[in-house]
Amino acid sequence: MINARKLAIAATTGALAFGFAAEAFAAEVTWNVSLWGNRRAFTENVEYLAERVAKESNGRFEIKLHYGASLSKARENLDGISIGAFEMAQICASYHADKNPTLTVLELPFLGVSDLKTEARVSMKLYEQDVVKKDLARWNAIAFMPTPMPQYNFLGKGEAPTSIKDFDGMRVRALGGIGELMRAVGAVPTTVTAAETYQAMESGTVQAASFAPHAHLAFKTVEVGNWWTANMNPGTVQCPVVMNSDAYAALPDDLKKILDESVQPAVDHYIANYETVYDRWWPTLKKQEITQVTFSDAELAALKEKAAPIWKAWVDKMEAQGIPGQELLDKMQAEIKG
């Protein structure tokens, strides 16, 4: 009886000690992040950010990642941020262009961004602009970390195009300025979300989709398509990580500093990791017997000429809303040139 009693007391004491220890090491601050799809190259910046913040804060600041649109649909992440449903999210400007018009400047076609480092640097400069801060403040949001992506080439199903003219009448998944560019050559752009694209291509709702390589792999368009535009390189999509401004303001100064100082290392990790995507990309194209379509220099030059009217239309639309569109575009072009 005595031994049993001692064991019971010891067990109770141990349980209490464990409970106190767990409480002692519990996070002081927990942020939830709304993400769609599964973990992939696109989310490696957020993955690294969460890991680094936890480490640098000794577990006091936890960033919990929620995949599969479990907190919010991709098109509704900005709305969720605005009401404080979660503290952080990835968004893509084209999913709700009217809600964040200033971000779409970097979605214009043929801006001349040559690599991910440039895309990241220019994106950070964009987020620093007062007009962008004001734009996102309407949603209680702050854009604080880019998700730089390479050129959005098309992967399609059916007869492969042999010239740009072959896109005439083709229904394509193309966002933002890329969509406007394709409209200019006679294609019919749609804004199907990434998660919906495989089904859209398989069913024939769209015949081709513009994605970065990681997304063609992650959302399995490579399993349904049979051709890919290897050198069109029309542009990309702007997908920042945003945070709720009230949540950020409420952070203790030391945790705010840790978060701020973790952004660049997270972006560096993302860019380094993205290089590994191509280790899978090229073998996958070969395995799936996907035809790589290349266009002549003359055709690409003619396609690029269609960008200027799209830029002008974007500027006019911004100016009509009281946004200094030309000034913002000029700043971004200067930043791209370095």
C-alpha positions as a printed NumPy array, in Angstrom:
array([[  0.   ,   0.   ,   0.   ],
       [  2.783,   2.374,   0.981],
       [  4.69 ,   1.665,  -2.227],
       [  1.538,   2.068,  -4.27 ],
       [  0.784,   5.346,  -2.543],
       [  4.323,   6.589,  -3.131],
       [  4.075,   5.641,  -6.758],
       [  0.754,   7.464,  -7.084],
       [  2.186,  10.597,  -5.468],
       [  5.273,  10.408,  -7.667],
       [  3.113,  10.015, -10.768],
       [  0.946,  12.97 ,  -9.763],
       [  3.982,  15.108,  -9.007],
       [  5.533,  14.136, -12.329],
       [  2.365,  15.011, -14.203],
       [  2.173,  18.402, -12.488],
       [  5.833,  19.06 , -13.218],
       [  5.287,  18.178, -16.868],
       [  2.268,  20.474, -16.987],
       [  4.233,  23.368, -15.502],
       [  7.091,  22.727, -17.915],
       [  4.743,  22.646, -20.874],
       [  3.17 ,  25.876, -19.698],
       [  6.585,  27.452, -19.231],
       [  7.542,  26.616, -22.813],
       [  4.175,  27.433, -24.398],
       [  4.267,  30.132, -27.044],
       [  3.427,  33.619, -25.827],
       [  2.184,  34.556, -29.296],
       [  0.638,  32.257, -31.899],
       [ -0.126,  33.36 , -35.433],
       [ -2.157,  31.324, -37.911],
       [ -1.292,  31.385, -41.615],
       [ -3.817,  30.688, -44.377],
       [ -2.363,  28.77 , -47.333],
       [ -3.844,  26.842, -50.253],
       [ -2.547,  23.621, -51.77 ],
       [  0.149,  21.544, -50.093],
       [  3.676,  22.429, -49.045],
       [  5.684,  23.203, -52.183],
       [  8.366,  25.573, -53.475],
       [  5.796,  28.393, -53.375],
       [  5.453,  28.114, -49.594],
       [  9.098,  27.593, -48.621],
       [  9.483,  31.235, -47.609],
       [  6.688,  30.88 , -45.051],
       [  7.985,  27.498, -43.88 ],
       [ 11.443,  28.936, -43.248],
       [ 10.016,  32.072, -41.629],
       [  8.023,  29.999, -39.136],
       [ 11.019,  27.821, -38.307],
       [ 13.389,  30.744, -37.824],
       [ 10.955,  32.811, -35.748],
       [ 10.343,  29.872, -33.414],
       [ 14.08 ,  29.289, -33.027],
       [ 15.083,  32.926, -32.526],
       [ 12.283,  33.502, -29.998],
       [ 13.031,  30.277, -28.091],
       [  9.511,  29.11 , -28.833],
       [  7.795,  32.266, -27.59 ],
       [  6.464,  33.124, -31.081],
       [  4.742,  30.336, -32.996],
       [  3.629,  30.671, -36.613],
       [  1.227,  27.836, -37.473],
       [  0.8  ,  26.97 , -41.141],
       [ -2.628,  25.806, -42.331],
       [ -2.596,  24.232, -45.8  ],
       [ -5.345,  23.112, -48.139],
       [ -7.361,  26.346, -47.844],
       [ -8.5  ,  25.029, -44.461],
       [ -8.826,  28.548, -43.033],
       [ -9.948,  30.351, -46.179],
       [-10.231,  29.948, -49.925],
       [ -7.362,  31.437, -51.933],
       [ -9.518,  34.258, -53.288],
       [-10.707,  35.149, -49.774],
       [ -7.405,  35.317, -47.878],
       [ -7.281,  39.103, -48.025],
       [-10.808,  39.283, -46.613],
       [ -9.784,  36.957, -43.792],
       [ -6.816,  39.176, -42.986],
       [ -9.053,  42.253, -42.952],
       [-11.327,  40.867, -40.23 ],
       [ -8.544,  39.244, -38.232],
       [ -9.699,  35.674, -38.922],
       [ -5.989,  34.816, -39.086],
       [ -2.804,  36.818, -38.745],
       [ -0.929,  35.937, -41.939],
       [ -1.633,  34.634, -45.438],
       [ -0.235,  34.274, -48.923],
       [ -2.252,  36.094, -51.549],
       [ -1.998,  36.53 , -55.3  ],
       [ -2.931,  39.997, -56.486],
       [ -4.764,  38.784, -59.588],
       [ -7.194,  36.73 , -57.547],
       [ -8.726,  40.022, -56.403],
       [ -7.115,  42.737, -58.528],
       [ -9.733,  45.361, -57.629],
       [ -8.94 ,  44.952, -53.943],
       [ -5.181,  45.484, -54.314],
       [ -4.694,  47.361, -57.603],
       [ -1.261,  48.761, -56.747],
       [  0.253,  45.273, -56.431],
       [ -0.737,  44.432, -59.999],
       [  1.916,  46.741, -61.439],
       [  4.41 ,  43.869, -61.223],
       [  2.001,  41.598, -63.091],
       [  2.24 ,  43.659, -66.267],
       [  3.667,  41.676, -69.193],
       [  7.267,  41.861, -70.362],
       [  8.602,  44.045, -67.556],
       [ 12.031,  42.54 , -68.079],
       [ 12.601,  40.866, -64.704],
       [ 15.316,  38.324, -65.372],
       [ 15.65 ,  36.297, -62.162],
       [ 14.137,  35.579, -58.759],
       [ 16.551,  37.82 , -56.859],
       [ 15.493,  40.784, -58.968],
       [ 11.824,  39.865, -58.583],
       [ 12.233,  39.708, -54.803],
       [ 14.149,  42.989, -54.595],
       [ 11.673,  44.858, -56.776],
       [  8.735,  43.401, -54.851],
       [ 10.163,  44.618, -51.541],
       [ 10.591,  48.082, -53.045],
       [  6.959,  47.967, -54.159],
       [  5.759,  47.14 , -50.642],
       [  7.659,  50.163, -49.299],
       [  5.683,  52.604, -51.454],
       [  3.222,  54.78 , -49.524],
       [  0.544,  54.267, -52.166],
       [  0.808,  50.482, -51.723],
       [  0.703,  50.737, -47.942],
       [ -2.417,  52.898, -48.211],
       [ -3.983,  50.489, -50.678],
       [ -3.512,  47.466, -48.395],
       [ -4.393,  49.392, -45.236],
       [ -7.996,  49.313, -46.483],
       [ -7.834,  45.597, -45.7  ],
       [ -5.925,  46.   , -42.452],
       [ -3.043,  44.316, -44.246],
       [  0.703,  44.791, -44.628],
       [  2.669,  43.155, -47.456],
       [  5.972,  42.242, -45.862],
       [  7.523,  39.315, -47.741],
       [  7.552,  38.423, -51.452],
       [  7.032,  35.037, -53.024],
       [  9.123,  35.659, -56.152],
       [  8.28 ,  33.472, -59.101],
       [  9.837,  32.897, -62.515],
       [  8.132,  33.41 , -65.844],
       [  4.657,  31.945, -66.276],
       [  4.932,  29.889, -69.444],
       [  1.996,  27.909, -70.811],
       [  1.477,  24.186, -70.57 ],
       [ -1.336,  22.966, -72.769],
       [ -3.376,  20.006, -73.881],
       [ -4.12 ,  19.144, -77.492],
       [ -2.469,  20.333, -80.673],
       [  0.661,  22.3  , -79.869],
       [  0.866,  25.852, -81.22 ],
       [  3.512,  26.476, -83.839],
       [  3.047,  30.24 , -83.826],
       [  1.557,  32.915, -81.565],
       [ -1.402,  33.097, -83.97 ],
       [ -2.403,  29.605, -82.87 ],
       [ -3.544,  31.024, -79.526],
       [ -6.408,  32.792, -81.292],
       [ -9.636,  31.477, -79.773],
       [ -7.826,  29.278, -77.213],
       [ -9.204,  29.317, -73.673],
       [ -6.279,  29.766, -71.304],
       [ -5.733,  30.069, -67.589],
       [ -3.853,  33.366, -67.399],
       [ -3.906,  35.968, -64.64 ],
       [ -3.279,  39.691, -64.554],
       [ -1.204,  41.256, -67.296],
       [ -0.504,  37.86 , -68.831],
       [ -4.231,  37.432, -69.289],
       [ -4.481,  40.817, -70.988],
       [ -1.554,  39.926, -73.241],
       [ -3.254,  36.707, -74.299],
       [ -6.493,  38.564, -74.908],
       [ -4.557,  40.855, -77.239],
       [ -3.555,  37.863, -79.392],
       [ -7.098,  36.537, -79.519],
       [ -7.032,  34.01 , -76.673],
       [ -9.796,  33.826, -74.066],
       [ -8.216,  34.2  , -70.594],
       [ -9.846,  32.88 , -67.433],
       [ -8.812,  33.341, -63.79 ],
       [ -9.166,  29.748, -62.637],
       [ -7.376,  29.288, -59.305],
       [ -4.314,  27.082, -59.087],
       [ -6.178,  24.315, -57.278],
       [ -8.897,  24.251, -59.964],
       [ -6.578,  24.213, -62.969],
       [ -5.96 ,  20.469, -63.339],
       [ -9.686,  19.743, -63.506],
       [-10.218,  22.649, -65.899],
       [ -7.571,  21.31 , -68.283],
       [ -8.666,  17.691, -67.963],
       [-12.283,  18.589, -68.731],
       [-11.342,  20.899, -71.59 ],
       [-12.688,  24.025, -69.887],
       [ -9.277,  25.529, -70.591],
       [ -6.753,  24.291, -73.121],
       [ -3.636,  25.745, -71.551],
       [ -2.474,  27.229, -68.262],
       [  0.287,  29.672, -67.398],
       [  2.168,  28.696, -64.254],
       [  5.666,  28.776, -62.879],
       [  7.358,  25.346, -63.118],
       [  6.774,  24.463, -59.453],
       [  3.023,  24.988, -59.882],
       [  2.833,  22.881, -63.036],
       [  4.408,  20.14 , -60.914],
       [  2.471,  20.739, -57.695],
       [ -0.934,  21.036, -59.339],
       [ -0.167,  18.211, -61.798],
       [ -0.884,  20.006, -65.06 ],
       [  2.173,  18.126, -66.357],
       [  0.109,  14.958, -66.074],
       [ -2.632,  16.189, -68.389],
       [ -0.777,  18.491, -70.814],
       [  1.4  ,  17.582, -73.777],
       [  3.141,  20.853, -74.771],
       [  4.921,  23.732, -73.026],
       [  6.022,  27.155, -74.278],
       [  9.718,  27.091, -73.481],
       [ 10.579,  30.668, -74.403],
       [  7.447,  32.828, -74.378],
       [  8.305,  34.279, -70.928],
       [  5.372,  36.724, -70.831],
       [  5.552,  37.769, -67.184],
       [  4.712,  36.524, -63.722],
       [  2.238,  36.926, -60.867],
       [  2.631,  38.971, -57.689],
       [  1.953,  36.849, -54.593],
       [  3.098,  38.502, -51.366],
       [  2.809,  37.233, -47.831],
       [  0.634,  39.664, -45.91 ],
       [ -0.085,  40.109, -42.225],
       [ -2.859,  41.688, -40.204],
       [ -1.672,  45.147, -39.184],
       [ -3.311,  45.   , -35.738],
       [ -1.584,  41.698, -34.988],
       [  1.755,  43.146, -36.031],
       [  1.246,  46.287, -33.942],
       [  0.41 ,  44.138, -30.91 ],
       [  3.67 ,  42.172, -31.064],
       [  6.203,  42.926, -28.304],
       [  9.133,  44.874, -29.727],
       [ 11.568,  41.985, -29.43 ],
       [  9.272,  39.589, -31.311],
       [  8.578,  42.221, -33.927],
       [ 12.327,  42.579, -34.437],
       [ 12.725,  38.806, -34.794],
       [  9.949,  38.681, -37.388],
       [ 11.368,  41.61 , -39.367],
       [ 14.88 ,  40.191, -39.357],
       [ 13.657,  36.775, -40.495],
       [ 12.169,  38.008, -43.765],
       [ 15.341,  38.28 , -45.857],
       [ 16.753,  34.917, -44.712],
       [ 13.379,  33.357, -45.57 ],
       [ 13.468,  34.873, -49.052],
       [ 17.084,  33.748, -49.542],
       [ 16.105,  30.219, -48.56 ],
       [ 13.142,  30.304, -50.923],
       [ 15.29 ,  31.353, -53.868],
       [ 17.966,  28.749, -53.138],
       [ 15.32 ,  26.063, -52.8  ],
       [ 13.617,  27.064, -56.041],
       [ 16.682,  26.014, -57.987],
       [ 15.938,  22.431, -56.979],
       [ 12.578,  22.659, -58.778],
       [ 14.393,  22.416, -62.091],
       [ 16.009,  19.17 , -60.993],
       [ 12.508,  17.728, -61.224],
       [ 11.139,  19.924, -64.005],
       [ 13.307,  18.909, -66.939],
       [ 13.163,  15.146, -66.23 ],
       [  9.384,  15.407, -65.827],
       [  8.972,  17.073, -69.217],
       [ 10.983,  14.257, -70.744],
       [  9.148,  11.513, -68.88 ],
       [  5.725,  12.892, -69.819],
       [  6.892,  13.375, -73.417],
       [  5.86 ,  17.017, -73.339],
       [  6.755,  18.941, -76.493],
       [  8.757,  22.1  , -75.84 ],
       [  7.443,  24.843, -78.103],
       [  9.825,  27.659, -79.042],
       [  8.845,  30.798, -80.903],
       [ 11.027,  32.791, -83.281],
       [ 12.653,  36.038, -82.252],
       [ 10.421,  37.875, -84.721],
       [  7.26 ,  36.442, -83.182],
       [  8.395,  37.243, -79.66 ],
       [  9.265,  40.803, -80.707],
       [  5.78 ,  41.221, -82.18 ],
       [  4.254,  39.829, -78.977],
       [  6.243,  42.239, -76.823],
       [  4.909,  45.155, -78.858],
       [  1.463,  44.338, -77.506],
       [  2.637,  45.044, -73.971],
       [  2.827,  48.841, -74.352],
       [ -0.941,  49.352, -74.835],
       [ -1.579,  47.083, -71.836],
       [  0.77 ,  49.167, -69.697],
       [ -1.002,  52.347, -70.827],
       [ -4.431,  50.892, -70.104],
       [ -3.248,  49.898, -66.624],
       [ -1.877,  53.392, -65.961],
       [ -5.106,  55.014, -67.166],
       [ -7.175,  52.73 , -64.939],
       [ -5.015,  53.528, -61.905],
       [ -5.08 ,  57.262, -62.551],
       [ -8.883,  57.139, -62.821],
       [ -8.926,  55.684, -59.295],
       [ -6.676,  58.417, -57.956],
       [ -3.627,  56.143, -57.91 ],
       [ -0.404,  57.563, -59.428],
       [ -0.054,  54.664, -61.85 ],
       [  2.579,  56.146, -64.14 ],
       [  4.752,  57.183, -61.208],
       [  4.481,  53.727, -59.672],
       [  5.274,  51.989, -62.959],
       [  8.251,  54.288, -63.551],
       [  9.633,  53.521, -60.082],
       [  9.321,  49.794, -60.633],
       [ 10.969,  49.958, -64.055],
       [ 13.853,  51.951, -62.592],
       [ 14.216,  49.383, -59.812],
       [ 14.224,  46.511, -62.308],
       [ 17.039,  48.165, -64.23 ],
       [ 18.922,  48.502, -60.954]])
